[in-house]
Amino acid sequence: MTKSPAKNKPIISVIILNYNSGNYLAQCLASLARSTLPASDFEIIVVDNASTDNSILKIKKLIHSLKIDNCKLKINSSNLGFAAGNNRGIGFSNPASKYLIFLNPDTLVEPDTLQKMLAFFRSDLRPDAATCKIILAKTSQIQPECHRDFPTPLSAFLHFTGISSRQYFMEYLDYSQTQLINACVGAFFMVRRRVGEDVGWWNEKYFFYGEDLDFCFKLKQKNYHLYYHPNTFITHFQGISSGIKKTVSAASRQTRARSARASTQAMRIFYQENLFPHYSPPTRFLVLTGIKLLELIRVFKTKFL
């Protein structure tokens, strides 16, 4: 990547929200530094949610050693959560950029990813938002959340009981083809700035988990087009900050329990705000009961397994 100073008007703003990501954040930034898209065409904004590790110190050294002139840091005084933290990053970005990419710190971006995604947004399909193929580092498999549907009581029941995830993750789709989807994971999420402004960006009622699904639901409500584009990919280590995933065995039990509760609380918020107006009282009761049961199971696992 050409290490020239960024222009006053970058085309893309890449926002990375960091919270105790350790070496992963530095690796993510180093992967962006290898991008084939000229440095003058994009800016990198690292928003830190009051990390207690040395991840910010590491990337400061990396920025200096690699002479990455298109990176800015925004340090929050407290942990604002995913939605609010990303919204602060938007406010810190150059308002002239046409596209924003929300990127997890525990990811590695391929050299051609930014360039290919920009070309896709300029193609005849003219997507309003999109994600690329996301490969899980642990399994080398595609992350199922790359393309998923909005949950219904039946699809959620089938998924969480392990019976079938066909509808929940839209497994009937061809993973090799570019196509319209309903929702995706926020590990890599690209959106036109005008579209994000129209839907109001991230819903700050979500602290951790669920905000990406909510964002996608708002896109759908306003008839915007969200695409899955598999012609490039990123690698996702998944769960580095949350502690709920098995990839983070070093996370404390308290952290894992907090993450388990946050994940199910996000489900409650999503159903109550977006789906409950269309459900009968008995269906609402069943959904809330199911979420509470799932929460108890997840918290139990963090404490005893």
Secondary structure as GFF3:
##gff-version 3
##sequence-region A 1 305
A	DSSP	beta_strand	12	18	.	.	.	ID=ss1
A	DSSP	alpha_helix	23	32	.	.	.	ID=ss2
A	DSSP	three_ten_helix	39	41	.	.	.	ID=ss3
A	DSSP	beta_strand	42	48	.	.	.	ID=ss4
A	DSSP	alpha_helix	55	66	.	.	.	ID=ss5
A	DSSP	beta_strand	71	75	.	.	.	ID=ss6
A	DSSP	alpha_helix	82	92	.	.	.	ID=ss7
A	DSSP	beta_strand	99	103	.	.	.	ID=ss8
A	DSSP	beta_strand	107	109	.	.	.	ID=ss9
A	DSSP	alpha_helix	113	121	.	.	.	ID=ss10
A	DSSP	beta_strand	129	136	.	.	.	ID=ss11
A	DSSP	three_ten_helix	144	146	.	.	.	ID=ss12
A	DSSP	alpha_helix	153	160	.	.	.	ID=ss13
A	DSSP	beta_strand	179	180	.	.	.	ID=ss14
A	DSSP	beta_strand	188	192	.	.	.	ID=ss15
A	DSSP	alpha_helix	193	199	.	.	.	ID=ss16
A	DSSP	alpha_helix	211	221	.	.	.	ID=ss17
A	DSSP	beta_strand	226	236	.	.	.	ID=ss18
A	DSSP	alpha_helix	253	270	.	.	.	ID=ss19
A	DSSP	pi_helix	271	275	.	.	.	ID=ss20
A	DSSP	three_ten_helix	276	278	.	.	.	ID=ss21
A	DSSP	alpha_helix	281	304	.	.	.	ID=ss22
###
